[in-house]
Amino acid sequence: MTANVNNKILCDIYKGDKKEEMYLYVPKKIGQNELEDIPEALLQSFGELTLVTTLVLTESRKLARADIHKVMAELNETGFYLQMPPVKFPLDEQQK
């Protein structure tokens, strides 16, 4: 059973050891392994997973680098949300 009540989602957020600033949002499942439905290839791309935090997501909550509505929709539709690292542009040599 997923913890999703009245447009609130209890969500665990994981990071891996392979890529900095990439996070996996997964709805917390009561009495189940919440990672069992995540595609194996995606899990492998993270390497060793570490639980960062658990949040209650609501439509009014602000997230630093993701749109809350998109996150909640993805959690409901696919069972996870993948937050990719921000795009970093190399500084032009003249700007250093």
C-alpha positions in Angstrom: 0.0 0.0 0.0 1.4 3.4 -1.0 1.2 6.2 1.5 -0.9 8.6 -0.7 -3.7 10.2 1.2 -5.7 13.3 0.2 -3.2 14.5 -2.4 -0.3 13.9 0.0 2.5 11.5 -0.8 4.9 10.1 1.7 8.1 9.9 -0.3 11.6 8.6 0.3 14.4 10.3 -1.6 17.6 8.3 -2.4 20.9 9.2 -3.9 23.5 7.0 -5.4 27.3 6.8 -5.4 27.8 7.0 -9.2 26.5 10.4 -10.1 26.4 13.5 -7.9 23.1 15.4 -7.5 21.0 12.7 -9.1 18.1 11.7 -6.9 15.4 9.0 -7.0 12.0 9.9 -5.4 10.0 6.8 -4.5 6.6 6.7 -2.7 6.9 5.0 0.7 5.1 1.7 0.7 3.9 0.4 4.0 5.1 -3.1 4.7 6.8 -3.5 1.2 10.1 -3.0 -0.4 9.5 0.4 -2.2 12.4 -0.2 -4.7 11.0 -3.6 -6.0 9.1 -2.0 -8.9 12.0 0.3 -10.0 13.6 -0.8 -13.3 16.8 -2.7 -12.7 18.7 -0.6 -15.2 17.8 2.6 -13.4 18.8 1.2 -10.0 22.2 0.1 -11.6 22.8 3.6 -12.9 22.7 4.8 -9.3 25.1 2.3 -7.8 24.8 2.0 -4.0 21.7 3.8 -2.9 21.5 5.8 0.3 18.3 7.2 1.8 18.7 11.0 2.0 15.3 12.0 3.5 11.6 11.2 3.8 9.2 14.0 2.9 5.4 14.5 2.8 4.7 15.9 -0.6 1.7 18.2 -1.1 0.8 20.4 -4.0 1.8 23.5 -2.0 5.3 22.2 -1.1 8.2 23.8 -2.8 11.1 21.7 -4.0 14.5 23.2 -4.8 15.0 21.9 -8.4 11.8 20.1 -9.4 8.2 21.1 -10.0 6.0 19.5 -7.3 3.1 18.8 -9.6 5.4 16.9 -12.1 7.0 15.0 -9.2 3.6 14.0 -7.7 2.2 13.0 -11.2 5.3 10.9 -11.9 5.1 9.2 -8.5 1.4 8.3 -9.1 1.9 7.2 -12.8 5.2 5.4 -12.8 6.0 4.8 -9.2 9.1 7.0 -9.1 10.6 10.3 -10.1 14.1 10.8 -11.3 15.7 14.1 -10.6 18.7 14.6 -12.8 21.8 16.7 -11.9 21.7 20.3 -13.1 23.5 20.9 -16.4 26.9 22.4 -15.8 28.5 24.5 -18.5 32.3 24.7 -18.6 33.5 28.3 -18.1 35.0 29.9 -21.1 38.8 30.3 -20.6 38.4 34.0 -20.8 36.0 34.1 -17.9 38.4 32.2 -15.5 
